[in-house]
Amino acid sequence: MADIINLRTARKRKARDEKAETAAQNRIVFGRTKAEKDLTQAKAEQAAKKLDGHRREE
């Protein structure tokens, strides 16, 4: 025999889980300090500069 569930509570639980998942993703994307952002940008610029330095002129 199947378990009886309340659809309203199941719908609310699903919405809470989706909201928690979105919050976790936002913490990963936006949860960095300014120093971390600056460091990432500096490393990207350094890598681009190094790559450009190894280019051959045509």
C-alpha positions as CSV (number, residue, x, y, z in Angstrom):
1,M,0.0,0.0,0.0
2,A,1.3,3.5,-0.9
3,D,2.1,6.2,1.7
4,I,-0.3,9.1,1.8
5,I,1.3,12.4,1.4
6,N,0.0,16.0,1.7
7,L,0.5,17.6,-1.7
8,R,0.7,21.1,-0.2
9,T,3.6,20.2,2.1
10,A,5.3,18.3,-0.7
11,R,5.1,21.4,-2.9
12,K,6.4,23.6,-0.2
13,R,9.3,21.2,0.5
14,K,10.2,21.2,-3.2
15,A,10.2,25.0,-3.3
16,R,12.4,25.2,-0.2
17,D,14.9,22.7,-1.7
18,E,15.0,24.6,-5.0
19,K,15.5,27.9,-3.1
20,A,18.3,26.4,-1.0
21,E,20.0,25.1,-4.2
22,T,19.9,28.5,-5.8
23,A,21.3,30.1,-2.7
24,A,24.2,27.6,-2.6
25,Q,25.0,28.5,-6.3
26,N,24.9,32.2,-5.5
27,R,27.2,31.8,-2.6
28,I,29.7,30.2,-4.9
29,V,29.4,32.8,-7.6
30,F,29.0,36.0,-5.5
31,G,30.6,35.0,-2.2
32,R,34.1,36.1,-2.9
33,T,36.0,39.0,-1.3
34,K,37.3,41.9,-3.2
35,A,40.9,40.6,-2.7
36,E,40.0,37.2,-4.2
37,K,38.3,38.9,-7.2
38,D,41.4,41.1,-7.7
39,L,43.7,38.2,-7.4
40,T,41.7,36.2,-10.0
41,Q,41.7,39.2,-12.4
42,A,45.5,39.7,-11.9
43,K,46.2,36.1,-12.7
44,A,44.1,36.2,-15.8
45,E,45.8,39.3,-17.0
46,Q,49.2,37.8,-16.3
47,A,48.3,34.7,-18.2
48,A,47.0,36.7,-21.2
49,K,50.2,38.8,-21.2
50,K,52.4,35.7,-21.1
51,L,50.5,34.1,-24.0
52,D,50.7,37.3,-26.1
53,G,54.4,37.4,-25.4
54,H,54.9,34.0,-27.0
55,R,53.1,35.0,-30.2
56,R,54.9,35.0,-33.5
57,E,54.4,38.0,-35.8
58,E,53.2,37.1,-39.2
